[in-house]
Amino acid sequence: MNRKRIKNVAKEIWASEFGFAVALLGFIVILTAVTVAIR
């Protein structure tokens, strides 16, 4: 697959509200995992 095409698709997803929500959710999950790991 073309790398440039993947980048464009990723950018479109990121620009959309859905992409932002997924990124935010992923960030919260990682933050929770790190907090649990520290404890």
C-alpha positions in Angstrom: 0.0 0.0 0.0 1.1 3.5 -0.6 2.6 5.2 2.4 1.4 8.7 1.4 -2.2 7.4 1.0 -2.1 5.9 4.5 -0.9 9.3 5.8 -3.7 11.2 4.1 -6.3 8.8 5.5 -4.8 9.0 9.0 -4.9 12.8 8.7 -8.6 12.8 7.6 -9.5 10.5 10.5 -7.5 12.7 12.9 -9.2 15.8 11.6 -12.7 14.4 12.2 -14.4 14.5 15.6 -14.4 10.7 15.7 -10.6 10.6 15.4 -10.3 13.1 18.2 -12.6 11.1 20.5 -10.6 7.9 19.8 -7.3 9.7 20.5 -8.7 11.1 23.8 -10.1 7.7 24.8 -6.7 6.1 24.0 -4.9 8.7 26.1 -7.2 8.1 29.1 -6.7 4.4 28.8 -2.9 4.8 28.7 -3.0 7.2 31.6 -5.1 4.8 33.7 -2.8 1.9 32.9 0.3 4.0 33.9 -1.4 5.0 37.2 -2.3 1.4 38.0 1.3 0.3 37.1 2.8 2.9 39.4 0.6 1.7 42.3 
